[in-house]
Amino acid sequence: MAILQKHGKNSCPDLASIKENPSENIGQAGSQKKWAESSQNWTRPVARIWTVVLLLGTCLLYCARVAMPICAVSMAERFSWSKRETGMVLGSFFWGYCFTQVLGGYVSDRVGGEKVMLLSAAAWGAMTAFTPILAHFCSQPIVSMTVSRFLMGLLQGVHYPSLASLCSQKVVESERGFLMSTVGSGSYLGTLVIGGVGSLMLDLYGWESVFYVSGLLSVLWAYCMWKYLLKGEGPIITLESLGSAGTQSKLSKRNWLRLFRQPAVCAVIITHLCTASTFFTLLSWLPTFFKDTFPDAKGWVFNVIPWFVAIPSSLFSGCLSDHLISQGFDTASVRKLMQFFSMGVSSVFTLFLCGTNTFPAAVAFVSATMGLTTFSHSGVSVNVQDLAPSCAGALFGVMNTCGAFTGVIMVYFSGYLIEASGSWASVFGLITVVNLLGLVTFLSFAEARRVDIDLAKGRYHNIHI
């Protein structure tokens, strides 16, 4: 693992050379001015307000996303769905989710992540609220629900790329870890809220109430964000704003190819791919592991406690990373340290699950694993903003798309291993191997200097998508 080293605020040699030779940048003033205007950082009070708002937005995102899985059993009974049909409805979300990752990042980098997030939240919130109506008034509920879940995936797929783009443009480097880890904890909070409150509403008022409440609250959040943070400015996305690169298409293509040849960029993509794959596998198979290994255990214990641990763990990792950077430690080393905890130390507790025989010990090991996994919010997830702030949204979209596809493949392959070997140790061993592959890649090649600038000839080009 890389050793943390302190550095000065202007220790980046590439950027320093640009500052020392301003005459070489004449002719790029227009593009630099445009980038400077679009990357005005939030003040600390404003950043704190946005952090809370984005935390609530991510929480509601997961409330709306998990509403269908919570209500799936009741809906299957109401509409006489088979297990295969229920699985088709639930799985359709994933396919839509994959297709808009890159597009969401592309648009966010061009017009602003807050606009994309606002429009998508209003759309998926309304879609969630209208779900019971579509189910009751459509002659084929299985078709309407499959299509609506696919559209939900399309609309929610832009959330995290737009968040990455917004953070890279508005948050200073030393505070990105806290914002991303705090907002990331909203996913765990949302899962807890909808799991607890949603289950209670399901029993008292029926499955329709879960969709109505989560959808309307999401629309209300979008309205408040538009009214009070964006000051009522219309979130208009024009063709002119999307196509402003115009004659720079050839330069864009060349720079994108150069960007993907950078070892640091490839390391970020591979590491995020490994992180997402192992997380999806744990998320999908841990409930089955507990039911098979400890059939008499209370389900709410292993479904709730790990998420309660994950929330403070995520917040702590963000505070720790930002504190180390503010103290002068090398940014790249801090990112590697966070990822070491996320993929390295967590794998140790994953392996402990292979030999555990008691329920409390298993819950403790799973909680430690899930808690440490959240450190990636201050590692690879924010590193993409260090490397390419001018196109962080699109690049994060590429990462998330790769991670989602490989995650599903690994979930299916894990099921095959369980059936073939009859042992959960094979799955936990696979998770450890994938984690170590991603960790070694990140420790070997990760950097924190900007790679979206062309310094070969002393020029300062932001990559235009």
Disulfide bonds with the S-S distance in Angstrom:
none
